[in-house]
Amino acid sequence: MKINSNITAYLTNNALKINERNNAASNRRLSSGYKINVAGDDPTGYAVSGRMKKMIRALERCDTNAVNGQSVCETADGALSAITDIIQRMNELAVKGANGLLTSADRGYIQTEAEQLRNEIDRISNTAEFEGQALFDGTFVNKGYTDNKDIKVTGYSDETVIDSGTSVTISEAINNGKIEITVNGLDFCDGTTTAISVDYPLYYDSEKLSGVDLDADGVEDSTGVSSGLYTDANGNSVKIDADGNQYITINGTNGESISFMVRADSDILTYSNTAETVDDVTYCVSTPSFTSTTIELTLTHDGAMRIQTGGNENNYIDMTLPSMSSIMLDLDDIDLSTEAGASAGIQKAKNALEYVNQARSRIGAYQNRIENSISYIAEATLNLESAVSRIEDTDMAEEMTNFTNYQVLVQAATSMLAQANESPQTALQLLQ
């Protein structure tokens, strides 16, 4: 029997300490509701749940972002709805003005209303905004640049991706009354030739259908450019405005689309007036002459409005909102004061409606995409919350069983420690 080293007491004391530590940990889990209160409870689980909670908080923020993006779409579509109604009214006025029964005074009244409607389009375009940001001033349109000041990129689709410095060649010819435009070098065309062939109508002044003379004999010629939108079977198009500027649109097979504007007052694109007789009527024809030109093309998506819909980088939706004004709609110079002008105004209204409808269709697609994103965010957040709960949350029934067990063990160890401490007293009896 030994009194210097009470091994039994040491062992019992260690067991008591372990049981007290386990009891305290169980108490902490029950009182907090979490299995992991400090990193030491489960280092791996602590790290995993930490990453998950970061993503949950990010997704909660993304949900708000997406809802705000939805509001942007609703605001933009509301403005475009008003512009659509205005263009519909302008179309009614143009149809009314094209009627030969009206007097000049009647058409003057029509023109006055048309001008006010045009001004209202500009007012809506200039004042439509969300949280102080103008929506239709061109800020949120993908930007494109060329190294030629006379050829500008007027727009392209989200699907279009072209590296900086891509060489593109544009050439044009007139063949049998058609504009034939060839564009080489676009990536989405795999470097192959993209050709546009559209009918190019004759230009004439309705009040001077005959007697056109281009020989400077004193007879006033009927000159000018036939404006309008001309499309081929593949959806490629050439839009010519009243000033003779050309807007060339090329479409790819996977949703890619890019448009160029070629200035009419440049050395690249010029118009020559010639006389042409069709069915015994002489017209003055404005024929475009185009110098084949190679440009360096750069595109950037930085102009789009970025809606962050994911917790990681590059998880976003880019929304491009078109520039909107009477100039972009080719309604800035609409003239319904004459029968010919009203007739031309019908085509202008048609083209303007097509432009707005395309914009509204794209915005509607963004809205649907954002709604799907909101549904995904809600589902992803729920799944992550469930996963974190499995890692962190206390199973109260199981833990209560453990707590009761630890309590009994602490009490038993305490009792046994008291018994172990009585052992040296037995050795003292040998000294009596």
HELIX and SHEET records of a PDB file:
HELIX    1   1 ILE A    7  SER A   32  1                                  26    
HELIX    2   2 ALA A   39  ASP A   41  5                                   3    
HELIX    3   3 PRO A   43  GLY A   97  1                                  55    
HELIX    4   4 SER A  104  THR A  127  1                                  24    
HELIX    5   5 ASP A  187  CYS A  189  5                                   3    
HELIX    6   6 GLU A  339  GLU A  392  1                                  54    
HELIX    7   7 MET A  396  LEU A  428  1                                  33    
HELIX    8   8 GLN A  429  LEU A  431  5                                   3    
SHEET    1   A 2 GLU A 129  PHE A 130  0                                        
SHEET    2   A 2 GLN A 133  ALA A 134 -1                                        
SHEET    1   B 5 LYS A 143  THR A 146  0                                        
SHEET    2   B 5 THR A 293  THR A 300 -1                                        
SHEET    3   B 5 THR A 166  ASN A 175 -1                                        
SHEET    4   B 5 LYS A 178  ASN A 184 -1                                        
SHEET    5   B 5 THR A 194  ASP A 199 -1                                        
SHEET    1   C 5 ILE A 151  TYR A 156  0                                        
SHEET    2   C 5 SER A 257  VAL A 262 -1                                        
SHEET    3   C 5 GLN A 246  ASN A 251 -1                                        
SHEET    4   C 5 SER A 237  ILE A 240 -1                                        
SHEET    5   C 5 GLY A 228  THR A 231 -1                                        
SHEET    1   D 2 LEU A 269  VAL A 278  0                                        
SHEET    2   D 2 VAL A 281  PHE A 290 -1                                        
SHEET    1   E 2 MET A 305  GLN A 308  0                                        
SHEET    2   E 2 TYR A 316  MET A 319 -1                                        
END                                                                             
